[in-house]
């Protein structure tokens, strides 16, 4: 819970700071689907997008369209991810009886945690994506039902009307592939930590080190998975049903025999087919449209998130123990010292009493034994005296008898 809460709080701070860049990225990813006829409103890059959004949509406030929904999504996503990631990781380490996991284990845990969090937050992401692109779509297509003034409820009803209930999970298959992103990010972060930080400082690296390592690992991971992010965004902003084509179709595709509609629908369901279609119709580099902004966002976003997470996690843990202390469930260090001292004194007094009793019993035992010895000696001496007296009397009697016999013998000879 500590990791989950601190991760969610760090994400919220990061989202509030980086959100304008996130909005620009989303628009760069989907603008090919909504190109204007004159090309006046098309974005040629990050700086051009920032300039046109600021000029045409009301200034700075335009960059924060959908900010609260995105922050809510980010907090929920991060909370669920860190909660699942930490829990599954602990269970895995306990099963292996080792604190160190292999690279495959790290990736697997990240994928499971990401799939779990995205399952709950993808519907919110649908609404956020539409909020971010509503003004652009309305400006380029006057007949569109999109409007920057639509509420969250209105957008949710619109998605359900266009795609049905399953439409809230459009792009979820791409999200499943994108679950590799945090796994790759954490794996790269640990690798960079081992390469750049001495062993004795890895448990508590400097703040700037945490920021740079987290930012660099996120930028590299985002570059690897970016085409899937682009495909997901296009699927979410499209008003077409999931089985329909979400991008322009080339003449060669039209001329192909696709009589087997079931096979065609199955092919269109996969995110990989969307990526292949974009590369085929728009060119390979179209898969990386907006990549520079994504890398820039990932660099600052993840760096700030991890930096804030570490700081907030420390505060949360300290707050947790402070609450326990206030509830008298966890004693302070002074109370622990007093308790230990009191227990030691009690043990000393108890030992002293036991020792005193033992000494008293020993003295009584020695005294009793001495008395008995003295009595035995006295009795023995008395018995020995009596025995000696009887022996002396018997000897005198025998001597008298011998003397009498000698005298009797002498008298007879006379």
C-alpha positions, 0 to 999 in steps of 0.5 A, a space after each residue: 500500500 505504501 508503494 501504491 499510494 506513493 506511486 499514485 501521488 507521484 503520478 498525479 504531480 507528474 501529470 499536472 506538470 507534463 499534461 500539455 505535452 501529453 495533449 500535443 502528443 495525442 493530437 500529433 498521433 491522430 491528425 492523419 485521420 482528420 487532415 484538413 482540406 487546406 492543410 492550414 490547421 495541420 501540425 508540422 511538429 511540436 512547436 507548430 502544434 503548441 503555437 496553433 493550439 494557443 492561438 486558435 483555442 483560447 490560450 493556455 487553458 486549451 492545453 489542459 482540456 481533460 486534465 482532471 480525467 487524465 489525472 484520475 486515470 493516471 492515479 488509478 493506473 499507477 496505484 493499481 500497477 504498483 500495488 499489483 507489481 509489488 504484491 506479485 513480486 513479493 509472492 514470486 520472491 517468496 516462492 523462489 526464496 530469493 530476493 533477486 528476480 531474473 529479467 524474464 520474471 521482472 518482465 512477466 510481473 510488469 506485464 501482469 501488473 500492467 494488464 490488471 491496471 489497464 483493464 480498469 483504466 482503459 474506459 477512462 483513457 477513452 474519454 481523456 483521448 476524446 477530450 484532448 482531440 475534440 477541439 481539433 476534430 471539430 475545427 477540421 470537420 464541421 459535421 463532426 459530433 465532437 465538441 470541446 464543450 462536451 462533458 464526461 457523461 456526454 462523451 461516455 454516452 457518445 462512445 456507447 452509442 457509436 461502439 457499444 459497451 465494448 467500445 470503452 475497451 477499444 485499444 485494450 489489445 494495444 494496451 496489453 502490448 504496452 504493458 511491456 513498457 513499464 516492465 522494460 522501463 523498470 528492467 532498464 532502470 535496474 540495469 542502468 542503476 547497476 552500471 552507473 551507481 556503486 554497489 554501496 550507494 544503490 540502496 539510497 542514490 542521490 535525487 538527481 541520479 534517481 531522476 536521470 536513470 528513471 527518465 533515461 529508462 522511460 525514454 528508451 522504453 517509449 521508443 521501443 513501444 511507440 508504434 503500439 501507443 500510436 495504434 491505441 490512440 487512433 483506435 480510441 479516437 475513432 468513431 468507427 466500430 472495432 471491426 471496421 477499418 480505422 484508417 485510409 485504405 490503399 488501392 492495392 488493398 481495395 483490389 485484393 480479394 477479401 471475400 472471406 469476411 470472417 478472416 478480414 474481421 479477425 485480421 482487423 481486430 489485431 493491433 498488429 494489423 493496424 500497425 501494418 496498415 499504417 506503415 503500408 498506407 502512410 509510410 514507416 515513419 508514420 508509426 513514429 509521428 510524435 515520437 520526439 514529444 513522447 520521448 520528451 514527455 517520458 523523460 520528464 514524466 517518469 523521472 518526476 514520478 519516481 523522484 516524487 514516489 521515493 520522497 512521498 513513500 518515505 513520508 507515508 511510511 513515517 506518517 503510518 508509524 506516527 498514526 500507530 504511535 498515536 493509537 498506542 499500537 506502536 511505542 516510541 523509542 523512549 517508550 521502548 527503552 523504558 519498557 526494556 529497562 523496566 523488564 530488566 529491573 523486574 528480571 533483576 528483582 525476580 532473580 534476586 528474590 530467587 537467589 535469596 530464597 536459594 541461599 536461605 534454603 542452602 543455609 538451612 540445609 547446611 545447618 541441618 546437615 551439620 547438626 545431624 553430623 554432630 549428632 552422629 558423631 556424638 552418638 558414635 562416640 558414646 557407643 564407642 565408649 560403651 563398647 570400649 568399657 564392655 571390652 575392658 570389663 570382659 578383659 578384666 574378667 578373663 584376666 581374673 579367671 586366669 589368675 584364679 586358675 593359676 593359683 588353684 594349680 599351684 595349690 594342688 602341686 603343694 
